[in-house]
Amino acid sequence: HWIEAERLLKQAIQQRPNDVDARLLLATLLRRMDRLPESRRELQNLEKTAGAEKWSLEIFRERELLERDAEEQDETAANTQAA
């Protein structure tokens, strides 16, 4: 139910733009849906939000996972083109 989760998280953020928990969940959800640029933007928004420091380790880990996923997408695309 990822689409529904995304809708609810965006609604929560619209109602409370400083909801750092919802922003982190949305960034994670977007990454898991392979929407990496959107996830990256949401992490950037999160880092600008007051209170985000409580999730600094999780934000760091999300950035690592984003980079890993981006590398995997690049490798897949390169292999597809080579084939």
PyMOL commands that set and color helices and strands:
alter all, ss='L'
color gray80, all
select helices_A, chain A and resi 2-15+20-32+36-47+52-82
alter helices_A, ss='H'
color red, helices_A
deselect
rebuild
show_as cartoon
